[in-house]
Amino acid sequence: MWVYLNYNDFASGINSLFGIMALNDWQFMVLMYDACLDGENFALVFFFFVSFIMTAYFTVLNILVAFIIDAYS
């Protein structure tokens, strides 16, 4: 599964971002991409992942759940 979590093409990038949005071992993805950059830009990698999680998880998933709850109530 880890071999598909990359940004080599559009489909793999969307798959990676969906895995992060679902909070599927995102801390290991941060360490994996930090290792790829040889530890040079850890702050940049960490900022990207944390800002994406804040945007995706707290905004998009909460709106989706609100729509589902509204539809069935």
C-alpha positions in Angstrom: 0.0 0.0 0.0 2.8 2.4 0.8 4.1 2.2 -2.8 0.9 3.9 -4.0 1.2 6.9 -1.6 3.2 9.3 -3.8 2.7 12.3 -6.0 4.2 10.9 -9.2 0.9 11.4 -11.1 -2.5 12.9 -10.5 -4.2 9.6 -9.5 -1.5 8.7 -6.9 -1.6 12.3 -5.5 -5.4 12.1 -5.0 -5.0 8.7 -3.4 -2.3 10.0 -1.1 -4.4 13.1 -0.1 -7.5 11.0 0.5 -5.4 8.7 2.8 -4.2 11.8 4.7 -7.8 13.2 4.9 -9.0 10.0 6.5 -6.1 10.3 9.0 -4.7 7.0 7.8 -1.2 6.9 9.4 -0.5 10.5 8.3 2.4 10.7 10.8 4.3 7.9 9.0 3.6 9.7 5.6 5.2 12.9 7.1 8.3 10.9 8.1 8.4 9.1 4.7 8.4 12.4 2.8 10.8 14.0 5.2 13.2 11.1 4.6 12.8 11.6 0.8 13.9 15.2 1.3 16.9 14.2 3.5 15.5 16.1 6.4 16.2 19.5 4.8 12.7 20.9 4.9 11.0 19.2 7.8 9.1 22.4 8.7 7.8 22.8 5.2 6.7 19.1 5.0 5.1 19.3 8.5 3.3 22.6 7.6 1.9 21.1 4.4 0.5 18.0 6.1 -0.9 19.8 9.1 -2.5 22.5 7.1 -4.0 20.0 4.7 -5.4 18.0 7.6 -6.8 21.1 9.3 -8.5 22.1 6.0 -9.7 18.7 4.9 -10.6 17.0 8.1 -12.1 19.8 10.1 -13.9 21.4 7.1 -14.7 19.0 4.3 -15.5 15.9 6.4 -17.6 17.9 8.9 -19.6 19.4 6.0 -20.1 16.0 4.5 -21.3 14.5 7.8 -23.6 17.5 8.2 -25.2 16.9 4.8 -25.7 13.2 5.6 -27.3 13.9 9.0 -29.5 16.6 7.4 -30.6 14.2 4.7 -31.7 11.5 7.1 -33.3 13.6 9.8 
